Amino acid sequence: MTLSPLPPSPASGLPAAASTCSSSSGDPARFAARRQRAWRSLRTLLDERGGAAWGAIDALVISDPVHVSYLTGFSGDSSYLVLTAERSLMVSDGRYVEQIARECPDLEAVIRPQGATTIGTLASVLEMLGVKSVGVEGRLTLENHHALMEAAPASMSFPMVAGIVEELRAVKEAEEIARIETAVALARAAFRVWLAGLNPDWDEVTAARRLEEALRDQGAIGSSFPIIVAAGAHAALPHARPRAGAVLSREEGESGLLLVDWGADLPPPSYKSDLTRMVRLSRLTDQFRAVYQVVHAAHAAAVAAIRPGVEGRVVDQAARAVIEAAGYGSAFLHAVGHGIGLEIHERPGLRAESRTLLMPGMVVTVEPGIYLPGWGGVRLEDDVLVTEEGSRLLCDSGLDPEPLTPPHLA
């Protein structure tokens, strides 16, 4: 196998199992620019930490399917992206020959021969590129890291380089923001349909399945994550799992509440949304109203704190101060939010210890909650864009001042 000389050229002699992609449903210039930014970020990181610590890294291997997709537009998996200062190569297998050709224009593709492993082919590509120190991202599994070192020449080193692509993805481009807004709008539309047909005689599993069906009917490929539908005391678990046989009308208990956490997963590129709302199934008790209003105020305080240059922990503190002042500080069991995009949890984190500075283009969740064992839990969640001026909710309206009531049960 002989790789083409640098720089790559469609006319040069790629190996028999290699090709140069020529058509795509995406924008090749956008993906090329992202790869260039990733390479520049690597060089900046090396300069900050001192090149001597890792050696002069002359190639970067991207292994996570989400990261490969972000940098190339490829929607498959089981593939590796190799970046050098001059070249970008995809190492994959025969299942993806046509898909890579359609989705990744101007990207050299090396397809592993029958009987070879993808890791072994990757090692051969790196050897023929003549690189000596290859940065591998932190998401490469330990097993594959060892396999790569075993297959490559002993003189080649593979330092772990974490956070390169994650940092790039934290700040969204205009097209990405539009996709997330679409995911939010779709999730809200599905929820309205679901709420209008909510049956108190459903169990939690049925209620979650019906909401998933509504998401698909609206055009999503599914939910962004396993939907949470938790009635009454079960909602005291922040990540409650819907239970078969837990009929909503019987499980609402003294609180009378229903917590619903859901989001839409769009067709590729699969940007996501993440929302939580509270529904009252029958009566609105005084405690439910009081706890809801505290969480509502905490949500508003967190959103108001979001602006460029603010540390993530400041947003968490803004919400936490409201909840602590109401006497529920120990019942707020998690961070106030996290980044969202191609993954449901990504950078930046809005945690008590986060010193990450917020930047325009970041999209985060804001989701304060109060969880009381034996009674239930209240959480309210929206997706929020950091703007030049401050922040903007990615939905057509703000939170309701009281828990939602299904129209046919009012």
Stockholm file with secondary structure:
# STOCKHOLM 1.0

chainA/1-410         MTLSPLPPSPASGLPAAASTCSSSSGDPARFAARRQRAWRSLRTLLDERGGAAWGAIDALVISDPVHVSYLTGFSGDSSYLVLTAERSLMVSDGRYVEQIARECPDLEAVIRPQGATTIGTLASVLEMLGVKSVGVEGRLTLENHHALMEAAPASMSFPMVAGIVEELRAVKEAEEIARIETAVALARAAFRVWLAGLNPDWDEVTAARRLEEALRDQGAIGSSFPIIVAAGAHAALPHARPRAGAVLSREEGESGLLLVDWGADLPPPSYKSDLTRMVRLSRLTDQFRAVYQVVHAAHAAAVAAIRPGVEGRVVDQAARAVIEAAGYGSAFLHAVGHGIGLEIHERPGLRAESRTLLMPGMVVTVEPGIYLPGWGGVRLEDDVLVTEEGSRLLCDSGLDPEPLTPPHLA
#=GR chainA/1-410 SS CCCCCSSCCTTSCCCTTEEECCCCSSCHHHHHHHHHHHHHHHHHHHHHHCHHHHCCCCEEEECCHHHHHHHHCCCCCSCEEEECSSCEEEEECGGGHHHHHHHCTTCEEEECCTTSCHHHHHHHHHHHHTCSBEEEETTSCHHHHHHHHHHSCTTCBCCEECSHHHHHHHSCCHHHHHHHHHHHHHHHHHHHHHHHTCCTTSBHHHHHHHHHHHHHHTTCSEESSCCEEEEGGGGGSTTCCCCTTCBHHHHCTTTTEEEEEECEECSSSCCBCCEEEEEESSCCCHHHHHHHHHHHHHHHHHHHHCCTTCBHHHHHHHHHHHHHHTTCGGGCCSCSEEECSSSSSEEEEECTTCCCBCCTTCEEEECCEEEETTTEEEECBEEEEECSSSEEESSSSCCCSSCBCCGGGC
#=GC SS_cons         CCCCCSSCCTTSCCCTTEEECCCCSSCHHHHHHHHHHHHHHHHHHHHHHCHHHHCCCCEEEECCHHHHHHHHCCCCCSCEEEECSSCEEEEECGGGHHHHHHHCTTCEEEECCTTSCHHHHHHHHHHHHTCSBEEEETTSCHHHHHHHHHHSCTTCBCCEECSHHHHHHHSCCHHHHHHHHHHHHHHHHHHHHHHHTCCTTSBHHHHHHHHHHHHHHTTCSEESSCCEEEEGGGGGSTTCCCCTTCBHHHHCTTTTEEEEEECEECSSSCCBCCEEEEEESSCCCHHHHHHHHHHHHHHHHHHHHCCTTCBHHHHHHHHHHHHHHTTCGGGCCSCSEEECSSSSSEEEEECTTCCCBCCTTCEEEECCEEEETTTEEEECBEEEEECSSSEEESSSSCCCSSCBCCGGGC
//
